[in-house]
Amino acid sequence: MPIVDFLRRNAAEHGDEVALVEINPEILEPRRVTWRDFDLVESTETQYYRREITWSVFDEKSNRLANLLISRGIGTDDKVAILLMNCLEWLPIYFGVLKSGATVVPLNFRYTSDEIEYCLDLAEVDVLIFGPEFIGRVEEIMPKIQRNRLFFYVGNDCPSFAEDYGELAANCSSVDPMLPCTEDDFAAIYFSSGTTGFPKAILHKQLSLTQSAEMEQKHHGQTHDDVFLCIPPLYHTGAKMHWFGSLISCSKAVLLRGVTPKSIFEAISSEHCTIAWLLVPWAQDILLALENGDIKLEDYELDQWRLMHIGAQPVPRSLVAKWRSIFPHHDYDTNYGLSESTGPGCVHLGIENVDHVGAIGVPGYRWKTKIIDEAGDEVVQGEVGELCVIGPGVMTCYYNNPEATAETIVDGWLHTGDMAMQDEEGFIWLVDRKKDVIISGGENLYPVQIEDFLAAHPAIKDVAVVGLPDARLGEIAAAVIELKPDFADVTEEDINEFCLGLPRYKRPRKIIFADVPRNPTGKIEKPVLRQRYGAEQLVGRESKA
C-alpha cells in the first residue's frame, strides 16, 4: 500500500503516542518541571532543546500542508522541494507533499546556491519549502528561480520573498484530502551524491518507498517498543528509509542534531533508544572517546540499546571488532545501497551473520544480485566484477536524463558501479567503486582493501586511499591518513613499516597526513582528494623535471 497509509493507520490506532522527538544539544533551555499540582515551572537547571509530536499531530500537520498545496493548484505532476535541516517539521512536510499528490524533492543542506538552482531546474520544481539556514543562499539566486514558483518558509522572521509556512498551514483544514494513490504513482526525486559533477535526479515511485519500509522492518525486526535514534540528514535516502522501519512498526524515533559521542550517548540514555544507525566517522569518534575516557559507559543507561547498524561506505573490520568487544550484547548489521535503489538494504549482512563481518552481505528482502564482467556476463564465483541489483526499489529513471538511465538500468538490472566478489558461501564483498580502482603498473589496486588494512593501525583514526598520477606507473596509491590526537608523532616510516604486512604491489607509495573529508552521509570525498593531491603530484613532477 502507499507509504502515507502507514501514517494514517498509526494516527488512528496510536494517535496519542509520541512519534517524533527533536533534540538539539547545541541549544540549551531552562528545564521545565512539574511540582505537585502546580503548572509547569522553570528550573534553574538547563537541558538540551527538545520538542516532540504525537502520531495524530504528525498526521494532522501533513494534512494541513497537503490542503495548502492543493489550494494553490499543486498536485499530480508537480514537484515540491524540501530544503531543511533535520527538525520536527521535516517528515510531516514530506508526507504532506505525498498526500497532495505531488512528488517530493529533498535537497542536500550542503548545496551551494548554484547547486540549489541547478536541482530546482533539473527536477522542474514548482514549490520550495526552506528553513532559516538557507535564507542567504535562496535570496542570492531568487532573481533566477522565482519564476512560476512558490516559496514557503519554515521558521521565525519570514523573509520578504517567501510566505510563512506555519501561518498558512495553521489556517488550512486538518482533514485528510484522501486523494487516490497507487504504488505505481510517482513519489520522490532524490539526488545522487554528485561526486563526479552536478548531481543526477533519481525518480522513484510509491512502490519504492513501501518496499524500503517493509524491508527495513523485516531486516531489523522493529516492534512497537523500539526507539530509533536518527542522526543522518533526512534529505538522504539512508536516514529516511531506516526511519521507515519506525513508521511501519509505529514506534518512536529521535531526531538528533549536533553529533558528538556525548550527545549520542545522552540521547540514547535519556530517550531509551534501542536502535541507532551510525556512520563510520561517528562510530570511530565514539570508540576514541571511550578509549580516551572522554565518555564512560557507566554514566549512561545503555542496556536497552540492542542494535547498532552502520553503512553508507565500507566498514573496517577492525572497527566492528573493537565495537563488539565493548558492546558484546549488541546485534550488528551493515547495509549496502544507493539512492538509485531507494537507499540501504538491497544488500545487507543480517544480524544473524555477524561472523561474516567485512562482507556487505547477501541480497536484501525481495532483492536479487549478480556480478558481471565488462561484457555483461556473470563472473565465476570468487572473481571481481560489477555488482548489479534488481528488485522493487529500483529507480524509475534519472529524471530528464535518458542517456544516463540507459547506461545504468539494463533489462531491469541496476548497475551500481561498485566492484564486488561473491565468496563460496554466497556472501558479497565490496571491493571498490569502479571509478576508484587504481591501475598501477598494469595491476588493479582496490583502495578499500588497503584502507581496511590500514584502519587496523592503532594510531589511525581515518584513512582514504586514492590514485595519483605517475609518469612511470600511470598511477600510484596514496594513503591520506588522519591520526588520532595522541599519536601526532607517528611518522611516514612508521606507516611504511606497518604496510610490510601488505603484498608489495598494494603498499601505498605516498603517505599524506591530513584530515579525511566526508560528505554528510559519511562517504569519503575521494574526488576532492584526487584533485587536491593530484595537482601537487603533477607540480612536484614538473619541478623535478
NUPA-249803 format. One record per residue (C-alpha): residue in one letter; x, z, y. Coordinates in nm, 4 decimals. Layout:
REM NUPA-249803
REC  code         X         Z         Y
REC     a         X         Z         Y
...
***
This chain:
REM NUPA-249803
REC  code         X         Z         Y
REC     m    0.0000    0.0000    0.0000
REC     p    0.1163   -0.0439    0.3628
REC     i    0.3506    0.2287    0.4840
REC     v    0.1052    0.3505    0.7517
REC     d   -0.1397    0.4561    0.4790
REC     f    0.1003    0.7304    0.3699
REC     l    0.0875    0.8777    0.7203
REC     r   -0.2924    0.8630    0.7199
REC     r   -0.3011    1.0401    0.3823
REC     n   -0.0624    1.3133    0.4984
REC     a   -0.2669    1.3779    0.8137
REC     a   -0.5877    1.4003    0.6110
REC     e   -0.4535    1.6236    0.3334
REC     h   -0.1881    1.8346    0.5099
REC     g   -0.2656    1.7894    0.8786
REC     d   -0.1733    2.1437    0.9877
REC     e    0.1681    2.1425    0.8194
REC     v    0.4892    2.0672    1.0067
REC     a    0.6006    1.7067    0.9668
REC     l    0.8965    1.6794    1.2031
REC     v    1.1329    1.9169    1.3787
REC     e    1.3762    1.8124    1.6528
REC     i    1.6840    2.0265    1.7159
REC     n    1.9428    1.9607    1.9855
REC     p    2.2384    2.2038    1.9748
REC     e    2.3705    2.0586    2.2987
REC     i    2.0809    2.2177    2.4895
REC     l    2.0253    2.5931    2.4964
REC     e    1.6959    2.7510    2.5989
REC     p    1.5588    3.1071    2.6091
REC     r    1.4482    3.2354    2.2718
REC     r    1.0721    3.2885    2.2676
REC     v    0.9397    3.5744    2.0580
REC     t    0.6034    3.7295    1.9768
REC     w    0.5750    4.1057    2.0076
REC     r    0.2706    4.2709    1.8512
REC     d   -0.0462    4.1271    2.0040
REC     f    0.1091    4.0088    2.3260
REC     d    0.1650    3.6465    2.4243
REC     l    0.4951    3.4711    2.3734
REC     v    0.7672    3.6201    2.5893
REC     e    1.1183    3.5055    2.6723
REC     s    1.4117    3.6925    2.5215
REC     t    1.7489    3.7403    2.6877
REC     e    1.8967    3.5558    2.3879
REC     t    1.9219    3.1778    2.3698
REC     q    1.8602    2.9269    2.0950
REC     y    1.9003    2.5575    2.0354
REC     y    1.6409    2.3281    2.1888
REC     r    1.3711    2.2911    1.9228
REC     r    1.0369    2.1098    1.9022
REC     e    0.8027    2.0390    1.6128
REC     i    0.4853    1.8455    1.5373
REC     t    0.2371    1.8557    1.2519
REC     w    0.1235    1.5634    1.0420
REC     s   -0.2083    1.5475    1.2300
REC     v   -0.0332    1.5348    1.5686
REC     f    0.2119    1.2763    1.4326
REC     d   -0.0813    1.0603    1.3219
REC     e   -0.2700    1.1157    1.6481
REC     k    0.0287    1.0135    1.8615
REC     s    0.0750    0.6964    1.6580
REC     n   -0.2954    0.6139    1.7104
REC     r   -0.2693    0.6610    2.0867
REC     l    0.0252    0.4218    2.1129
REC     a   -0.1460    0.1679    1.8865
REC     n   -0.4525    0.1715    2.1099
REC     l   -0.2360    0.1459    2.4228
REC     l   -0.0642   -0.1633    2.2845
REC     i   -0.3916   -0.3182    2.1726
REC     s   -0.5422   -0.2576    2.5195
REC     r   -0.2532   -0.4593    2.6647
REC     g   -0.3136   -0.7501    2.4307
REC     i   -0.0333   -0.6662    2.1860
REC     g   -0.0972   -0.7351    1.8174
REC     t   -0.0072   -0.9673    1.5329
REC     d    0.2891   -1.1964    1.6087
REC     d    0.4034   -0.9690    1.8947
REC     k    0.7246   -0.7612    1.8865
REC     v    0.7801   -0.4102    2.0219
REC     a    1.1372   -0.2817    2.0601
REC     i    1.2363    0.0864    2.0464
REC     l    1.5470    0.1983    2.2340
REC     l    1.5562    0.5768    2.1942
REC     m    1.7887    0.8484    2.0779
REC     n    1.6577    1.0491    1.7806
REC     c    1.3636    1.2556    1.9071
REC     l    1.0125    1.3663    1.8083
REC     e    0.8630    1.0602    1.9777
REC     w    1.0648    0.8093    1.7739
REC     l    0.8714    0.7973    1.4461
REC     p    0.5181    0.8282    1.5947
REC     i    0.6069    0.5326    1.8193
REC     y    0.7369    0.3380    1.5181
REC     f    0.4127    0.3954    1.3288
REC     g    0.2021    0.3288    1.6375
REC     v    0.3573   -0.0161    1.6646
REC     l    0.2779   -0.0844    1.2991
REC     k   -0.0818    0.0346    1.3428
REC     s   -0.1260   -0.2074    1.6325
REC     g   -0.0400   -0.4966    1.4003
REC     a    0.2787   -0.5788    1.5912
REC     t    0.6299   -0.5983    1.4488
REC     v    0.8579   -0.3048    1.5343
REC     v    1.2144   -0.3788    1.6521
REC     p    1.4515   -0.0767    1.6544
REC     l    1.7594   -0.1208    1.8762
REC     n    2.1042    0.0330    1.8383
REC     f    2.1570    0.3024    2.1038
REC     r    2.5162    0.1860    2.1478
REC     y    2.4185   -0.1611    2.2606
REC     t    2.5565   -0.2728    2.5938
REC     s    2.3274   -0.4329    2.8497
REC     d    2.4305   -0.7800    2.7302
REC     e    2.3553   -0.6904    2.3679
REC     i    2.0157   -0.5465    2.4616
REC     e    1.9310   -0.8683    2.6443
REC     y    2.0547   -1.0780    2.3511
REC     c    1.8478   -0.8859    2.0941
REC     l    1.5322   -0.8869    2.3053
REC     d    1.5561   -1.2639    2.3397
REC     l    1.6547   -1.3332    1.9774
REC     a    1.3658   -1.1261    1.8386
REC     e    1.1255   -1.2568    2.1068
REC     v    1.0333   -0.9020    2.2061
REC     d    0.7150   -0.8508    2.4122
REC     v    0.7426   -0.4751    2.4810
REC     l    1.0446   -0.2476    2.5288
REC     i    0.9994    0.1278    2.4855
REC     f    1.3097    0.3119    2.6071
REC     g    1.4389    0.6585    2.6952
REC     p    1.6318    0.8173    2.9849
REC     e    1.9742    0.7470    2.8337
REC     f    1.9155    0.3741    2.8798
REC     i    1.7783    0.3503    3.2351
REC     g    2.1051    0.2142    3.3752
REC     r    2.1562   -0.0441    3.1016
REC     v    1.7973   -0.1710    3.1234
REC     e    1.7947   -0.1756    3.5034
REC     e    2.1160   -0.3810    3.5045
REC     i    1.9530   -0.6675    3.3156
REC     m    1.5971   -0.6241    3.4440
REC     p    1.6034   -0.9443    3.6572
REC     k    1.6771   -1.1426    3.3397
REC     i    1.4496   -0.9652    3.0901
REC     q    1.1401   -0.8674    3.2879
REC     r    0.9553   -1.1973    3.2488
REC     n    0.6340   -1.1603    3.0450
REC     r    0.7425   -0.8233    2.9033
REC     l    0.6011   -0.4707    2.9216
REC     f    0.8326   -0.1738    2.9726
REC     f    0.7287    0.1766    2.8679
REC     y    0.9476    0.4759    2.9485
REC     v    0.9681    0.7906    2.7327
REC     g    1.0801    1.0959    2.9310
REC     n    1.0656    1.2594    3.2728
REC     d    1.1084    1.0802    3.6066
REC     c    0.9913    0.7333    3.5077
REC     p    1.1906    0.4580    3.6838
REC     s    1.0000    0.2237    3.9141
REC     f    1.0493   -0.0795    3.6905
REC     a    0.8655    0.0779    3.3930
REC     e    0.5383    0.2525    3.3070
REC     d    0.5165    0.6135    3.1919
REC     y    0.4551    0.6096    2.8164
REC     g    0.3432    0.9744    2.7969
REC     e    0.0899    0.9417    3.0771
REC     l   -0.0521    0.6151    2.9484
REC     a   -0.0743    0.7218    2.5833
REC     a   -0.2402    1.0530    2.6721
REC     n   -0.5307    0.8578    2.8230
REC     c   -0.5775    0.6379    2.5162
REC     s   -0.8042    0.7057    2.2226
REC     s   -0.6653    0.9095    1.9332
REC     v   -0.8930    0.7280    1.6875
REC     d   -0.7091    0.5140    1.4351
REC     p   -0.7756    0.1437    1.5080
REC     m   -0.7657    0.0779    1.1313
REC     l   -0.6638   -0.2836    1.1636
REC     p   -0.6422   -0.4717    0.8325
REC     c   -0.2896   -0.4831    0.6912
REC     t   -0.1325   -0.6028    0.3682
REC     e    0.2135   -0.5678    0.2172
REC     d    0.2690   -0.9362    0.2955
REC     d    0.2400   -0.8844    0.6726
REC     f    0.5484   -0.8773    0.8918
REC     a    0.6540   -0.5218    0.9750
REC     a    1.0006   -0.4822    1.1240
REC     i    1.3071   -0.6572    1.2593
REC     y    1.6368   -0.4746    1.2150
REC     f    1.9713   -0.5922    1.3418
REC     s    2.2912   -0.6374    1.1455
REC     s    2.5948   -0.4327    1.2451
REC     g    2.7303   -0.7226    1.4453
REC     t    3.0888   -0.6696    1.3268
REC     t    3.1598   -1.0423    1.3479
REC     g    2.9943   -1.1050    1.6846
REC     f    2.6420   -1.0566    1.8133
REC     p    2.4041   -0.9152    1.5502
REC     k    2.1550   -1.1130    1.3451
REC     a    1.7842   -1.0242    1.3439
REC     i    1.6615   -0.9234    0.9967
REC     l    1.2893   -0.9675    0.9349
REC     h    1.1100   -0.7515    0.6764
REC     k    0.7520   -0.7408    0.5531
REC     q    0.5410   -0.4318    0.4880
REC     l    0.6364   -0.4576    0.1193
REC     s    1.0000   -0.3814    0.2051
REC     l    0.9030   -0.0557    0.3752
REC     t    0.6756    0.0571    0.0939
REC     q    0.9407   -0.0299   -0.1634
REC     s    1.2039    0.1750    0.0182
REC     a    0.9727    0.4782    0.0370
REC     e    0.8790    0.4703   -0.3295
REC     m    1.2396    0.4049   -0.4306
REC     e    1.3769    0.6954   -0.2239
REC     q    1.1294    0.9403   -0.3773
REC     k    1.1994    0.8018   -0.7245
REC     h    1.5780    0.8336   -0.6838
REC     h    1.5901    1.1825   -0.5328
REC     g    1.2706    1.3441   -0.6559
REC     q    1.1403    1.4716   -0.3226
REC     t    0.8490    1.7091   -0.3529
REC     h    0.6141    1.8688   -0.1033
REC     d    0.8511    2.1701   -0.0930
REC     d    1.1618    1.9782    0.0140
REC     v    1.3025    1.9759    0.3669
REC     f    1.5167    1.6774    0.4633
REC     l    1.7901    1.7014    0.7263
REC     c    1.8088    1.3649    0.9037
REC     i    2.1201    1.3213    1.1191
REC     p    2.1979    0.9461    1.1442
REC     p    2.0223    0.7333    1.4091
REC     l    1.6670    0.6353    1.3264
REC     y    1.7174    0.2803    1.4546
REC     h    1.9169    0.2148    1.1374
REC     t    1.7543    0.1415    0.8026
REC     g    1.9678    0.4084    0.6328
REC     a    1.8207    0.7080    0.8152
REC     k    1.4688    0.5714    0.8275
REC     m    1.4433    0.4718    0.4646
REC     h    1.5817    0.8049    0.3460
REC     w    1.3208    0.9769    0.5642
REC     f    1.0548    0.7656    0.3957
REC     g    1.1083    0.9935    0.0941
REC     s    0.9755    1.2786    0.3096
REC     l    0.6839    1.0636    0.4197
REC     i    0.5772    0.9755    0.0679
REC     s    0.6151    1.3360   -0.0571
REC     c    0.4521    1.4787    0.2584
REC     s    0.7434    1.7137    0.3238
REC     k    0.9087    1.8396    0.6418
REC     a    1.2082    1.6679    0.7987
REC     v    1.4509    1.7903    1.0630
REC     l    1.5992    1.5535    1.3212
REC     l    1.9357    1.6914    1.4320
REC     r    2.1079    1.5713    1.7482
REC     g    2.4664    1.6669    1.8172
REC     v    2.6656    1.6655    1.4955
REC     t    2.9247    1.9314    1.4176
REC     p    2.9866    2.1233    1.0944
REC     k    2.8440    2.4338    1.2622
REC     s    2.5261    2.2633    1.3863
REC     i    2.4689    2.1028    1.0452
REC     f    2.5035    2.4349    0.8624
REC     e    2.2899    2.6180    1.1183
REC     a    2.0125    2.3590    1.0841
REC     i    2.0244    2.3724    0.7039
REC     s    2.0195    2.7520    0.7143
REC     s    1.7511    2.8093    0.9798
REC     e    1.5158    2.5316    0.8657
REC     h    1.5783    2.5931    0.4923
REC     c    1.6786    2.2317    0.4319
REC     t    1.7051    2.1264    0.0696
REC     i    1.8379    1.7714    0.1151
REC     a    2.1000    1.6375    0.3550
REC     w    2.2256    1.2829    0.3824
REC     l    2.5764    1.2748    0.5244
REC     l    2.8117    1.0045    0.6395
REC     v    3.1716    1.0235    0.5208
REC     p    3.3135    1.1454    0.8564
REC     w    3.0659    1.4349    0.8690
REC     a    3.1418    1.5404    0.5126
REC     q    3.5134    1.5235    0.5938
REC     d    3.4608    1.7370    0.9044
REC     i    3.2661    1.9978    0.7058
REC     l    3.5374    2.0233    0.4401
REC     l    3.8054    2.0523    0.7072
REC     a    3.6093    2.3215    0.8958
REC     l    3.5691    2.5207    0.5727
REC     e    3.9362    2.4743    0.4913
REC     n    4.0406    2.5985    0.8376
REC     g    3.7935    2.8864    0.8410
REC     d    3.6043    2.7467    1.1416
REC     i    3.2835    2.7982    0.9437
REC     k    3.2212    3.0312    0.6497
REC     l    2.9666    2.9793    0.3748
REC     e    2.8606    3.3447    0.3752
REC     d    2.7364    3.3140    0.7335
REC     y    2.4538    3.0786    0.6340
REC     e    2.1585    3.0590    0.3959
REC     l    2.2508    2.7603    0.1830
REC     d    2.1240    2.8465   -0.1654
REC     q    1.8166    2.6233   -0.1210
REC     w    2.0344    2.3172   -0.0426
REC     r    2.0011    2.1166   -0.3655
REC     l    2.1134    1.7608   -0.2854
REC     m    2.3908    1.6042   -0.0820
REC     h    2.3830    1.2293   -0.0840
REC     i    2.6128    1.0001    0.1037
REC     g    2.6593    0.6318    0.1742
REC     a    2.6960    0.3565    0.4373
REC     q    3.0537    0.2963    0.3174
REC     p    3.2776    0.3523    0.0128
REC     v    3.3128    0.7253   -0.0575
REC     p    3.6607    0.8557   -0.1541
REC     r    3.6553    1.0211   -0.4960
REC     s    3.8819    1.2954   -0.3626
REC     l    3.6153    1.3876   -0.1064
REC     v    3.3466    1.4238   -0.3719
REC     a    3.5764    1.6269   -0.5981
REC     k    3.6514    1.8674   -0.3136
REC     w    3.2831    1.8884   -0.2205
REC     r    3.1732    1.9710   -0.5731
REC     s    3.4410    2.2383   -0.6041
REC     i    3.2834    2.4145   -0.3043
REC     f    2.9190    2.3325   -0.3839
REC     p    2.9059    2.3186   -0.7654
REC     h    2.5263    2.3623   -0.7693
REC     h    2.4634    2.0516   -0.5572
REC     d    2.3175    1.7383   -0.7040
REC     y    2.5109    1.4426   -0.5691
REC     d    2.4264    1.0777   -0.5181
REC     t    2.5795    0.7846   -0.3378
REC     n    2.3674    0.4995   -0.2090
REC     y    2.4584    0.1378   -0.1500
REC     g    2.2598   -0.1101    0.0518
REC     l    2.2329   -0.3360    0.3528
REC     s    1.9797   -0.3780    0.6311
REC     e    1.9031   -0.7091    0.4574
REC     s    1.7916   -0.5065    0.1520
REC     t    1.5944   -0.2552    0.3616
REC     g    1.8841   -0.0141    0.3698
REC     p    2.0220    0.2117    0.0964
REC     g    1.9253    0.2197   -0.2676
REC     c    1.9348   -0.1312   -0.4114
REC     v    2.2322    0.0151   -0.5987
REC     h    2.2776    0.3903   -0.6366
REC     l    2.4827    0.6229   -0.8509
REC     g    2.1969    0.8511   -0.9567
REC     i    2.2167    1.2309   -0.9635
REC     e    2.2441    1.2181   -1.3414
REC     n    2.5650    1.0108   -1.3235
REC     v    2.7929    1.2392   -1.1245
REC     d    3.0611    1.1920   -1.3919
REC     h    3.0945    0.8320   -1.2657
REC     v    3.1881    0.9222   -0.9083
REC     g    3.3698    0.6317   -0.7470
REC     a    3.1215    0.3726   -0.8692
REC     i    2.8359    0.2754   -0.6377
REC     g    2.6198    0.2954   -0.9477
REC     v    2.3501    0.0942   -1.1159
REC     p    2.0614   -0.1205   -0.9891
REC     g    1.8086    0.0875   -0.7964
REC     y    1.4385    0.1239   -0.8663
REC     r    1.2881   -0.2274   -0.9071
REC     w    1.6198   -0.3984   -0.8226
REC     k    1.8399   -0.6345   -1.0249
REC     t    2.2040   -0.7237   -0.9652
REC     k    2.4580   -0.9869   -1.0637
REC     i    2.8221   -1.0537   -0.9752
REC     i    2.9218   -1.4158   -0.9171
REC     d    3.2308   -1.6288   -0.8533
REC     e    3.2830   -1.8854   -0.5771
REC     a    3.0916   -2.1456   -0.7787
REC     g    2.7877   -1.9182   -0.8080
REC     d    2.8366   -1.8451   -1.1784
REC     e    2.8248   -1.4906   -1.3127
REC     v    3.1703   -1.3492   -1.3805
REC     v    3.2806   -1.1875   -1.7037
REC     q    3.2242   -0.8114   -1.7107
REC     g    3.5266   -0.6422   -1.5574
REC     e    3.6124   -0.9299   -1.3246
REC     v    3.5721   -0.9176   -0.9468
REC     g    3.3113   -1.1310   -0.7724
REC     e    3.0461   -1.1209   -0.5035
REC     l    2.7613   -0.8747   -0.5565
REC     c    2.4109   -1.0240   -0.5360
REC     v    2.0824   -0.8315   -0.5485
REC     i    1.7164   -0.9211   -0.5885
REC     g    1.4107   -0.7019   -0.5531
REC     p    1.1012   -0.6179   -0.3434
REC     g    1.3153   -0.5072   -0.0466
REC     v    1.4994   -0.8333    0.0197
REC     m    1.4527   -0.9524    0.3782
REC     t    1.2211   -1.2405    0.4551
REC     c    1.4849   -1.4146    0.6671
REC     y    1.7247   -1.3906    0.9548
REC     y    1.4746   -1.4394    1.2349
REC     n    1.5291   -1.7666    1.4213
REC     n    1.8392   -1.8418    1.2134
REC     p    1.7521   -2.0666    0.9166
REC     e    2.1153   -2.1674    0.8565
REC     a    2.2331   -1.8073    0.8054
REC     t    1.9244   -1.7367    0.5933
REC     a    2.0020   -2.0284    0.3614
REC     e    2.3608   -1.9066    0.3199
REC     t    2.2554   -1.5501    0.2401
REC     i    1.9434   -1.5919    0.0245
REC     v    1.9798   -1.8334   -0.2648
REC     d    1.6932   -1.8633   -0.5156
REC     g    1.5676   -1.5243   -0.4026
REC     w    1.9048   -1.3536   -0.4541
REC     l    2.0608   -1.1782   -0.1566
REC     h    2.4346   -1.2494   -0.1335
REC     t    2.5779   -0.9257    0.0009
REC     g    2.9262   -1.0416    0.0995
REC     d    3.0677   -0.7441   -0.0929
REC     m    3.3201   -0.7867   -0.3727
REC     a    3.2430   -0.5784   -0.6795
REC     m    3.3012   -0.5454   -1.0528
REC     q    3.0958   -0.4002   -1.3366
REC     d    3.2586   -0.1793   -1.5961
REC     e    3.1827   -0.1728   -1.9694
REC     e    2.9219    0.0997   -1.9207
REC     g    2.7302   -0.1091   -1.6678
REC     f    2.8365    0.0793   -1.3541
REC     i    2.9146   -0.1287   -1.0458
REC     w    3.2306   -0.0582   -0.8480
REC     l    3.2591   -0.1795   -0.4905
REC     v    3.5966   -0.3445   -0.4376
REC     d    3.5666   -0.4509   -0.0736
REC     r    3.3917   -0.6637    0.1823
REC     k    3.4591   -1.0304    0.1059
REC     k    3.5881   -1.0869    0.4597
REC     d    3.8090   -0.7759    0.4434
REC     v    4.0091   -0.8881    0.1391
REC     i    4.3775   -0.9215    0.2325
REC     i    4.5694   -1.2167    0.0885
REC     s    4.9360   -1.1194    0.1000
REC     g    5.1894   -1.3492   -0.0574
REC     g    4.9176   -1.5029   -0.2743
REC     e    4.7960   -1.1641   -0.4030
REC     n    4.4435   -1.0377   -0.3296
REC     l    4.4557   -0.6835   -0.1921
REC     y    4.1331   -0.4842   -0.1729
REC     p    4.1582   -0.2299    0.1121
REC     v    3.9013    0.0080   -0.0380
REC     q    4.1285    0.0687   -0.3382
REC     i    4.4241    0.1516   -0.1128
REC     e    4.2059    0.3698    0.1139
REC     d    4.0741    0.5620   -0.1860
REC     f    4.4311    0.6342   -0.2976
REC     l    4.5483    0.7444    0.0483
REC     a    4.2412    0.9631    0.1041
REC     a    4.3742    1.1988   -0.1643
REC     h    4.6752    1.2908    0.0539
REC     p    4.6192    1.6469    0.1802
REC     a    4.7216    1.5598    0.5373
REC     i    4.4916    1.2595    0.5807
REC     k    4.1537    1.3125    0.7449
REC     d    4.0519    0.9462    0.7582
REC     v    4.2102    0.6104    0.6761
REC     a    4.1417    0.2401    0.7176
REC     v    4.3426   -0.0443    0.5674
REC     v    4.3328   -0.3862    0.7342
REC     g    4.5210   -0.7127    0.7069
REC     l    4.7547   -0.8063    0.9903
REC     p    4.9187   -1.1483    1.0390
REC     d    5.2656   -1.2019    0.8946
REC     a    5.4803   -1.5173    0.9171
REC     r    5.6201   -1.4882    0.5656
REC     l    5.3341   -1.3427    0.3607
REC     g    5.0378   -1.4658    0.5632
REC     e    4.9011   -1.1118    0.5880
REC     i    5.0270   -0.7626    0.5244
REC     a    4.8310   -0.4454    0.4521
REC     a    4.8420   -0.1971    0.7393
REC     a    4.7133    0.1595    0.6972
REC     v    4.5629    0.3198    1.0072
REC     i    4.5804    0.6938    0.9351
REC     e    4.4059    0.9771    1.1159
REC     l    4.5792    1.3051    1.0336
REC     k    4.4235    1.6488    1.0072
REC     p    4.5032    1.8683    1.3100
REC     d    4.7501    2.0932    1.1241
REC     f    4.9540    1.8017    0.9881
REC     a    5.0753    1.6337    1.3059
REC     d    5.4348    1.6409    1.1817
REC     v    5.3649    1.4099    0.8852
REC     t    5.5831    1.1007    0.9141
REC     e    5.5721    0.7383    0.8065
REC     e    5.8362    0.8220    0.5463
REC     d    5.6073    1.0910    0.4009
REC     i    5.3249    0.8418    0.3631
REC     n    5.5508    0.5761    0.2128
REC     e    5.6785    0.8263   -0.0414
REC     f    5.3217    0.9155   -0.1361
REC     c    5.2429    0.5437   -0.1779
REC     l    5.5046    0.5137   -0.4517
REC     g    5.2113    0.6001   -0.6760
REC     l    5.0617    0.2582   -0.5991
REC     p    5.1771   -0.0691   -0.7542
REC     r    5.4411   -0.2204   -0.5260
REC     y    5.2234   -0.5097   -0.4074
REC     k    4.9442   -0.2707   -0.2996
REC     r    5.1612   -0.0447   -0.0857
REC     p    5.0898   -0.0686    0.2889
REC     r    5.3723   -0.2434    0.4716
REC     k    5.2803   -0.0882    0.8046
REC     i    5.1710    0.2706    0.8805
REC     i    4.9868    0.3406    1.2061
REC     f    4.8925    0.6940    1.3086
REC     a    4.5747    0.6689    1.5170
REC     d    4.2059    0.7559    1.5191
REC     v    3.9862    0.5554    1.2834
REC     p    3.6910    0.4075    1.4790
REC     r    3.3495    0.4181    1.3127
REC     n    3.0089    0.2960    1.4219
REC     p    2.7008    0.5275    1.4361
REC     t    2.6282    0.4658    1.0672
REC     g    2.9769    0.5703    0.9602
REC     k    3.1221    0.2278    0.8840
REC     i    3.4834    0.1684    0.9808
REC     e    3.5075   -0.0856    1.2613
REC     k    3.7739   -0.2982    1.0975
REC     p    3.7356   -0.5951    1.3349
REC     v    3.8330   -0.3574    1.6164
REC     l    4.1454   -0.2520    1.4269
REC     r    4.2418   -0.6074    1.3335
REC     q    4.2072   -0.7181    1.6932
REC     r    4.3923   -0.4164    1.8325
REC     y    4.6873   -0.4073    1.5944
REC     g    4.6893   -0.7754    1.5031
REC     a    4.7690   -0.8595    1.8641
REC     e    5.0512   -0.6033    1.8630
REC     q    5.1858   -0.7554    1.5415
REC     l    5.1935   -1.1018    1.6962
REC     v    5.3610   -0.9751    2.0133
REC     g    5.6235   -0.7925    1.8085
REC     r    5.6909   -1.1022    1.6018
REC     e    5.7283   -1.3200    1.9115
REC     s    5.9648   -1.0725    2.0797
REC     k    6.1893   -1.0697    1.7717
REC     a    6.1981   -1.4482    1.7725
***
